[in-house]
Amino acid sequence: MSSLSDHGARVRRLAGVLAEQGCDAFLASSPITMGFLHGFHEGGGERFVALAVNRDGRHCLVCPGLSATQARRAGIQDVRPWNDGEDPMDRVRELAEEWSLRTAVIAVEDDMRADALLALQKALPAALFQPARSVLAEFMGRKEPWEVDRLRRAGRIADAAYEALLGWIRPGLTEREVAAGIEREMTERGGGPGFCIVAAGANGAEPHHLNDDTVLREGDVVVLDFGCSVDRYPSDITRTVCLGKASDEAKRVYDAVYRAHLAGREAARLGAPCQEVDRAARRVIEQAGYGEWFMHRTGHGIGLRGHEDPYMVEGNETPLAVGHCFSVEPGVYLPGRFGVRVENIVTMEEGGCVSLNAEPPEALPELPV
């Protein structure tokens, strides 16, 4: 598969995964999955919408009537619209009768609304509904070369934005101002919508800090976690810097996190369980005496969703395979003081783990003030 428009090949590939996993059908309800499968990126909001695919490769869309034209424009030939005031489950029951799904095993993606799933269970009480996570992990988890290319391009834009940032970040700016500047740097380089976390000083001990009007000060360790998108595929990097001279402890923590990052990447080998990446990174931080303050997984898969399978976490024995793309982002967070995180996105190739980002600094950058 080399083209974004090759929807037929994707549907056939999904059908094969369904057959392998013993599922009779799959229901996609998110714009992300429906868009990937067939170019239909329109969500239903509070209205029921589902793209159904069975193990024979047949597919159809049950959608609100107001979306029918857009669906057909996306190339979906079997569109079954329903209008406000009608029960969309009537269309579902008709489809179930045609495809023999009344007692089937039906996989539904995590994004499906609870009210939609409850309605499906009521409409098809003899069917077995199960999470589609393993289906999607196999179907969308291993990226095609054109997907990796988009992730790499998005990563290069984030890298360039970081290099530009080093020339203007300074004490006196607020977290919100720095975040706006990073987003501007990415936009000017062609990056699409993304995100940006700027966590200065004690705020850096909050891994998912919400930017506020905290003013950056000389001596602050600042965690910068950001990314943009290219053709819907995102980047996600984290860099940590110090404004002025860093304390000895900040340097020690950075050194431990940096070495943990490299250890995680070294453990990312074809066939290795995902948990080995987490174990390798965590081992370094624990040996440095900071294990208590590394409280999250080492990485997450990335694709059309910023966070998706495979996850680099204890208990995940999924073997790494060609096409897997994921973050390696160990961190240490000292409450009330500062935090450090180092993150690159990597991909698995025949030769092993390859970074999609420029290499992070080996030592904590001390920026002139």
Secondary structure, DSSP 8 states (H G I E B T S, - for coil): ---TT-HHHHHHHHHHHHHHTT-SEEEE-SHHHHHHHHS-----TTS--EEEEETTS-EEEEEEGGGHHHHHHTT-S-EEEE-TTS-HHHHHHHHHHHHT-TT-EEEE-TTS-HHHHHHHHHHSTTSEEEE-HHHHHHHHSB--HHHHHHHHHHHHHHHHHHHHHTTT--TT-BHHHHHHHHHHHHHHTT-EEEEEEEEEGGGGGSTT----S-B--TT-EEEEEEEEEETTEE--EEEEEEESS--HHHHHHHHHHHHHHHHHHHH--TT-BHHHHHHHHHHHHHHTT-GGG--S-SEEE-SSSSSEEEEESTT---B--TTBEEEE--EEEETTTEEEE-BEEEEEETTEEEESS----SS--EE--
